[in-house]
């Protein structure tokens, strides 16, 4: 069944071509910027969020902040607007390649070299965001994209703080499998929460699975009460330096 948005034109500029993904707060489409004749990604917020005017104002502020983040390892925020129905949308750089989730599914457990080749660009992009005061809050393999020539880009900056405040529960954001203890507890959330999520991603890349499985509540409790084990305990031969990186990044004491 076709999505009714496909083929529509947003604000006389952006043609909606096809749906790429649907998440808890928005649907993402491949689109075309008719004015500049270039492909873009269109992230359109779900209708129920458009009814919350305070959310819309916060989301617009977050998008403006994210648009300041210019880095080769971050998906750029190009524009924002509203549909005829009033939903907020973002116009993003379009990345045609796979997500890190797809790479893990195909290749895991990844070698140390392959893991570092993918993780270092993620860390560079996050470091630039952190330097200008932005926190991602939802770092996970689905939000790491690869271009067709293999360049790594972190996606989904902007809106996460606004969605967090709208739901009043950080655990609603994305996958609890990557959530730092302070995201699911009472601790202050800062850049170190992103570092924790990168540590979990590194563990998953090196071993082929996340350290904790079960229900959402079981996983949350594990993040709060247990230390992430060394990847070499699952896959012998993981270099000690990568073990140390994972253990330091995922330390429960931020």
Secondary structure as GFF3:
##gff-version 3
##sequence-region A 1 254
A	DSSP	beta_strand	9	10	.	.	.	ID=ss1
A	DSSP	beta_strand	14	22	.	.	.	ID=ss2
A	DSSP	beta_strand	26	33	.	.	.	ID=ss3
A	DSSP	beta_strand	38	45	.	.	.	ID=ss4
A	DSSP	alpha_helix	47	50	.	.	.	ID=ss5
A	DSSP	alpha_helix	53	67	.	.	.	ID=ss6
A	DSSP	beta_strand	77	82	.	.	.	ID=ss7
A	DSSP	beta_strand	88	93	.	.	.	ID=ss8
A	DSSP	alpha_helix	100	107	.	.	.	ID=ss9
A	DSSP	alpha_helix	112	131	.	.	.	ID=ss10
A	DSSP	three_ten_helix	141	143	.	.	.	ID=ss11
A	DSSP	beta_strand	144	146	.	.	.	ID=ss12
A	DSSP	beta_strand	152	154	.	.	.	ID=ss13
A	DSSP	alpha_helix	160	167	.	.	.	ID=ss14
A	DSSP	three_ten_helix	170	172	.	.	.	ID=ss15
A	DSSP	three_ten_helix	176	178	.	.	.	ID=ss16
A	DSSP	alpha_helix	181	184	.	.	.	ID=ss17
A	DSSP	alpha_helix	191	207	.	.	.	ID=ss18
A	DSSP	alpha_helix	216	225	.	.	.	ID=ss19
A	DSSP	three_ten_helix	231	233	.	.	.	ID=ss20
A	DSSP	alpha_helix	240	249	.	.	.	ID=ss21
###
